[in-house]
Amino acid sequence: MTRGEKTDDRIYELHASVCQILSNPTRLKILNALRDREIAVAELARRVGTSMPNLSQHLALLKARRVVLTRREGVTIYYRIANPKILRAFDIMREVLFEQLSEGRRLVKAATAGARRSGART
């Protein structure tokens, strides 16, 4: 295996690791809540609709993968998105999902209309 292949393999591993971190609905809610500004952890728990212990576990994973950053002010910890490109990736994936849902609805509608026409002929 060449050095370039080893580097590519490592990049694929890191890519998969970040995707795995982002494969949880609660963590996606966290990212969306942090979209416009940094938020204190207590407010973040309220917005996401989860308990502080649960939120802390998710934030620890996001922080370890450098998806979010923290800032402490007194006893309050604030979280923010580490890189705005993370939100671009988030938005692109949502666009793809909405397009797939829309296409699925269109196909169901077409199939239903076709079945009605077939049923009317018999």
HELIX and SHEET records of a PDB file:
HELIX    1   1 ARG A    3  ILE A   21  1                                  19    
HELIX    2   2 PRO A   25  ALA A   33  1                                   9    
HELIX    3   3 VAL A   41  VAL A   48  1                                   8    
HELIX    4   4 MET A   52  ALA A   64  1                                  13    
HELIX    5   5 PRO A   84  ARG A  121  1                                  38    
SHEET    1   A 3 ILE A  39  ALA A  40  0                                        
SHEET    2   A 3 THR A  76  ILE A  81 -1                                        
SHEET    3   A 3 VAL A  68  GLU A  73 -1                                        
END                                                                             
